[in-house]
Every structure is written in structure tokens, then in C-alpha cells.
């Protein structure tokens, strides 16, 4: 089995969404999310990450979030669920192997 195939077996797609009240924190969170995934809407990303990469993402973004003001939601999706996702209007183009979706 190739290393690429092994990596794919251990990756998971995440929908990442956020609602950040402060403009400075919002820009910072958005910048981090762009490093890990592809933007699908203003505050929604799709990311494909290993567990280790996901933990690294959370370690970077968590200190920025103010729990009493902001919200970050990360939803893991299996391939079967992802294939059943319905998108109306502009379609999502999720072809980047090392990216994630963050909403």
C-alpha cells in the first residue's frame, strides 16, 4: 500500500464553521482556517485532515476563541455522509487533497 493511500485511510473530512464577534479575532481565525481548508461560504470551510493535523488546527485556533462571545463548530464527516450532502446553488469544489472545510 502506498504512503498516499495510507494517508487517505487516516484522513477525515471536517466541516468547520465559526461565528466570531471581534473583527481582529475573526480575521485571525479565518487566516488559520484557510491554512487547513477551502472556504465554502464566508464562515464555512471544508477540510480533509488526519487526526494529528486536526489537533494541531485546534491548538492554533482555540486560544483565539472567546468562549463567552464566539463559537467554532467542527463536524467530522465520513465519506458516505459527505457523498450524501446536498448543495443547492453554487456547487462546492472540494478537490484539494490536503485541505479541510471549516464552518
Secondary structure, DSSP 8 states (H G I E B T S, - for coil): --HHHHHHHHEEEEEEEEE-SSHHHHHHHHHHHHHHSEEEETTEEEEEEEHHHHHHHHHHHHTT--TTT-EEEEEEE-HHHHHH----SS------TT-EE--
